Amino acid sequence: MTTIGLTTRDVARELARRYSTMTHDELDVLESILVPMRFQKGEFILKEGEVCTNIYYVVKGLVRQFYIKNDKELTEYMAVENTVFMSIESLFKERPSHQQIHALEPTIVFALPKAKLEREAVRNVNIQMLYRKILEESLIIAQIRADMLRFESAPERYAKLVKRSPQLVLRAPLVYIASYLQMTPETLSRVRTSALLDDKD
């Protein structure tokens, strides 16, 4: 399948480049696993109560992962192009997710069904390596965010996000960025204004 100028083979090659080294035959296997999916702005990829069965790789668009606590939506993660997302607890415990994932823009992803990926990982060391590296990356990103929230000030949190994911800062609604950084929209507005003034000095 061709998607925005990319074939499934192109996506398989990019995943292999990022996470593992693969032969032509191994790329064939990875390509056979990948499932292209399109979502409109506002459409849900995963709803609360559903079981997450896939790892997703974003080819185009922006997605938001969140949960509801005390009737408030709290943003857990956002993913732009060339990043991976999943509801990791639901995926591995095979239980209904407390998290929800929806598209903030028209979005194209490629799904890696966990069952197929694990079946091939048993037979192929390089696909096993890809699987492990994706999970390692996900855990590291979660740890970086946890440390950021524990130890860094609001301006430091915002500066780190700008450095790590400038496209996210440019494209995501401010209310979601504020929630992700665990600050109020008013605090985020002050931090952004201060950062802009500092850049001009």
Secondary structure, 3 states (H helix, E strand, C coil): CEECCEEHHHHHHHHHHHHCCCCHHHHHHHHHHCEEEEECCCCEEECCCCECCEEEEEEECCEEEEEEECCEEEEEEEECCCCEECCHHHHHHCCECCCEEEECCCEEEEEEEHHHHHHHHHHCHHHHHHHHHHHHHHHHHHHHHHHHHHHCCHHHHHHHHHHHCHHHHHHCCHHHHHHHCCCCHHHHHHHHHHHHHHHHC
